[in-house]
Amino acid sequence: MIKLFVGLGNPGPEYEATRHNAGFWWIDALAAELKLSLAPERSCHALVARTTIQGQPLWLMKPQTFMNLSGKSVSALARFFKIEPEEILVVHDELDLAPGQVKLKRGGSHAGHNGLRDIHAQLASADYWRLRLGIGHPGVRAEVINWVLKKPTPEQRIAIEDSIARSLKAVPQLVAGEMEKATLIVHTSKPPRPKPPRPET
C-alpha cells in the first residue's frame, strides 16, 4: 500500500514547464483531484499535503531541493512517519518511454536518473515503486541534459498530460495496496490514437 506519493522536479518558475518536471505535474494533478493544497514543510525541504483515503494517511510531496538532492526530502519524511520504501511511489520523467507512455514498476536501477540516484542513496534501498512518465529521448546522449531542461512541444505536453490523467485512475488501487490491479490499470490504458486528418473540402 502506498502512503507517500513523491513527484520529482526542480523548483522555480524557470523549470516549471520543462520535461524534467513531469513528476511535479502528476502530483499537481492528484492534488487537484483530491482538492488538496501543498504547503512548505521546512523539516523535509518540500511542498507537502496530507490527507486520509480509505482510512489510511496519505502524503503528497514535491521536493524543493532540486532534482539531484530529492532523496533528502523523501528520506526525512519517510523516517519521521515510519514509511517503508515499498510504501513510497516516486513519479518521474522517463527518457526510455515516448511521450504518452507510462509504466509502473517496483525496484530496479536508477538508470542514471539523478533524482532516483539520490533517493536510492538516502533510503539505502531501491525497493520503492516508480511511475515512469515517458518524455522521449533526444536520440543523442550528449543532448539529454539539454532535452530534460527544455519544454516539450505542445503535442508532447498533451501526450504527457494524457498519460498523467490515465495513470491517476490507479490511485485507489495503489492506496489499497492492490499493486497488481494498479499495474494492470496503468499498463492497459493506452494513449488515444491520433485522429486521421480531415479530408479537405
N, C-alpha and C positions, 0 to 999 in steps of 0.2 A: 504494500500500500504506500502511495506517495504522500508524504507530509510536507515536502518542500519543493516548490517549482522555482527553478532559477533560470532566468533569461540572460544570455551573455551579450555584451555590447560595450561600447565606450560612452562615457558621459559627455555631455556638452552638445550644443546645437550644431556644431560643425560636423559631428558624426551621426546625428540623429537619423538621417535618411540613407546612410551607407549600408552596403551589403553585410558588413561585419555586425551590424546591429539587429539582424533578423530575430535574434533571441529576445531582445527588448520588445520588438513589435509583437511577438507572441504573448509575452507577459501583459503588455498593454491591452491586447485583445481579450485575454482571460479576465483581467481586472474589470474591463468594461462590461463583460458578460455577467460577472458576479457583483457588479456595482460597487467595486472597491476602489479606494484611492491609496496609492503607495505614498508613504511618508519617509523622510530621512530617519535612519536608525544609526546613530553615531557609533554604537558599540560594535557594529559589524560593517561600517562604511558602505551602506547600501540603502536603496529605497525599498521599503518593506510594507507588506499588508498582511494582516492575519484575519482569518475567518474560520467558520466551522461548517463542514459539509458532511452529511451523513453521521453526525455526532463526533466527527474527527476534526481536531485542529489542523488547519491548513495554512501554509505560509507561501507568499509570493515574494520574489526577490529580484531586484536589478542591481547587481554590484556596481558601485561608483568608484572603483579603484583603478579603472582602465583594465582592458582585457587581460593583460599579462599577469595581473595580480588577483584575478577573480576568486581564486581559492581562499584568499584571506577572508573575504566576506562569507563565503559558503561554510568554511570550517568554523568560524566564530559562532554563527547562528546554530549550526548543527551540534556543536559541542554543548552550547548553553542549554538547548532544549532536548538534548539526548536523541537526536535524529540520526539514524544509521545511514551509511552510504546507499544501501539498497532502497531507502525511503526517500531518496532525492532524485528528481528528474531535472537534468540540465538541457535547456533548449539552446541550440547553437546553429550558426551558419555552416553549411557543408559544401565544400568545393566539388566533391565527387558525385554530387547529385545535381541534376538540371533544375532550374527554377520551376516550381510547381510539384516537384517530387519531395516526399517526406518519409523518413524511416525512424522506427523506434527500436532501440537495442539496449541491452544491459552489458556493462563491462566492455573490455577491449582496449586497444591502444588509443592514445590521444591523437595519433596520425599527424603530428606536427601542429595541431591547433593549440595556440598559446594559452587560451583560456582553460581548455581541458588539461593541458600540461600542469598548470598551477593547481587546479583542483585535485588532480592525481596526487601531487606532492603534498598539499596541505591536509587532505583527508587520509593520506598514506594508504589509499585504496583506489582501485579502478572500478569497483563494484557498484557504481551508481548507474542510473538509467540516463540515456541520452535520446533526445528527439532531434533528429538531424534535418534541418530545413535546407533544401537544395538552393544554391545561389549560382551554380555553374562554375566553370573553370576558364581562365583566360587562354588556356592552351599552352602557355609558356610559364615554366616555374618561376622565372625571374620577375614575371609580371604579377605574381599572386598578391604581394603586399599592396601594390597599387590598385589591384582589382577589388580587394575586400574593403578598401577605404574609399571606394567611389560609389556613387549612387547607381542602382540598377536602371536599365532602360524602363520606360513606362510599362512595356509589355511584361518584362521580367518582374517588376514590382507587383503587377496584378497577379501573376502566376504565384509569386511567393505568398501574397496575402490570401489567395485562394487555398494554398496548402495549409496556411495557419488556420483558416476557418474550418477546413475539413478535419484537421488533427484535433481541434478543440472538442470535437464530438466525442473523443475518447476520454475526456477528463473524468466523468463519473466512474468509469471503469478503473482508471488509474488511481483515483482516490480510494476506491473499494478494494484495491489490490487484485483486481481481475486482469492481470497483465496479459494473459493470452487473448482475452476478448479485446483489450485495448489495442494490442498489436494488430489483430485482425481488422479492427475499425480503421486504424491508421494506414495499413498496407493495402486494404482493398478499396479505399476511397480514392478513385482515380481522378486526375485532373480532367476538367471538361475538355472535350475535343474542340480545336479551333473551328469556328464557323466557316463554311465554304464561302468564297467571295460571291457577292450577289451579281447575277448577270446584269450587264449594262442595258439600260432600256433606250 
